[in-house]
């Protein structure tokens, strides 16, 4: 069983975890069925429950993050497209709009994303601040200051992201989201899972 698990507990159990508790998860079967959560503090057992008996508690056994190799392949492909022209509604292989560029680079690496920037921004996961971004994360912007996502790109590290711009570059380029024109347009990032 993979160690990469997403555990969602009902919020009513969260206060129980505050007093130096130990959480133990036992997988009794190779398919993850009959999963037991055992929560103890120093003196006694606080909670012992079988996941499969509760509809509002689940273990998602299929959540895993994109590998470093996949991120490397995505960035290599993305950077190979620098200079490719911007064209509205296009998703490659030679011309791109912003979300089409993101969609294309991930699709070519067998990772599915929605086609539009707005829908890409709604994929599952925490909204990430600039400080939380990691290489390969999706980044989203409001370039028209209308309080909605209308631009997307891929974070490449050191405060920079690669994207297909309809602005001065009018094509695939690298921009800075910390000090450049995009610094006050940034909304959030998302980390894509498989």
Buried (B, 14 or more C-beta within 10 A) or exposed (E): EEEEBEBEBEEEBEEBBEEEEEBEEEBEEEEBEEBBBBBBBEEEEBBEBBBBEEEEBBBEBEBEBBEEEBBEBBBEBBBEBEEBEBBEEBBBEEBBBBBBBBBBBBBBBEBEBBBBBBBBBEBEBEEBEBEEBEBBBBBBBBBEEEEEBBBBBBBBEEBBBBBBBBBEBEBBBBBEBEEBEBEEBBBBBBBBBE
